[in-house]
Amino acid sequence: MENKLEEQYKTAVETIKTAILQGQYEAAKGINRIQLAVYFGIGKYISLNTRKKHWGKGALKIISERLQRELPGLRGFSENSLKNMRKFYEEWEMLDAKSSVATDDLRNPKSAIPIAESQKPNSTITIVELQDTDYKIDIYDSIKVTNIKEFPIEDFFSLPFTHHIRIVEKVKNNLAARYYYIHRAVEEHLQEDRLKQLITEKAFENKDQIPNNFSKTLPDSNFARKAVMMFKDEYLLNFINVEQIGEREAIDVDERVVEQQIVQNIKQFIMTFGTDFAFIGNQYHLEIYGVEHFPDLLFFNRELNCLVVVELKTGDFKTSYLGQLMGYLSILDSKVKKPHENPSIGIILCKSANKDYVEFVIRDYNKPMGVATYTTSADLPENLRNALPDIEQLKQLMKNND
């Protein structure tokens, strides 16, 4: 039995070592996809041998130590790293379209065949030839994602292995969440710590909430959660006269039209906007060092115990809006906020915004801000638009409630 295990360990070390060398060679050329495929293949090899108990207890420690002796200075193949490769394979086993690893009834290898570089995307690279079957780690073809719906192929192969491990460790049984974190990590070039923070903060679960930086800029986590829950990511302002806006050409005039119609229907707006809001005024006068500013709408929220300034934009979100809003918040906190009140919050209300982009650019601002969008009844499908009461009915309803 000991002789059999010894031969199996020798085979495992030679097999993994050869795959490592090829993977490192390809990785040195910047081919992350190849490295991931090597780890996937090694992970499968380890998984099938350890889970089916072909190897004895403590096999990964023995194999790791021998790899260190065979390849002095080798990094990334400790016992824990080998376990991570197994985890990587088992958590993404759905990507294994065919068996590229033969582990049943392993026998002594006839010969070890060195891996040759291949430019063919679907080539199979034989590492050890067995008596009746080839043992293969196919670094080009072991991960197949062609027919998996919505799978982020390019992002998956661009993400470093350590980031993959953090995701599979912390995100269980939720493919959509994994896809989300893979994409964000690649799109934003996230460091591992930042990725872990996003997962801890449940960024996927909260992605339908208003894009904001509240967790970084408000006094404590409970207050930040309250603020997130207070605002929606999209509002239906069906009382705005879209036809009147369409007659105007200058965007600043358009925004004034939106503002005036909100002011004229302020009760409806507050009912739409949230709870515990009190309207302070529009074009509220702020001045510092002789420079005047006029934010569009200013509210006070009793639940949050803070001022809330809303800037209206009739077009797409622009990063310049954040700088403008941050200036208003600085003046409000310095000149208007009472000592017992919480820091002022700013909301940009615009026609459209890329939420992931907003989350990315807003994170480095040090004042609490969020970006929401709005639609009017004219933006809705006709069947939903017809189901809504018209403006005269709404006015009569509001009058009856006064």
Order of alpha helices (4+ residues) and beta strands (2+ residues): alpha-alpha-alpha-alpha-beta-beta-beta-alpha-alpha-alpha-alpha-alpha-alpha-beta-alpha-alpha-alpha-beta-beta-beta-beta-beta-alpha-beta-alpha-beta-alpha-alpha
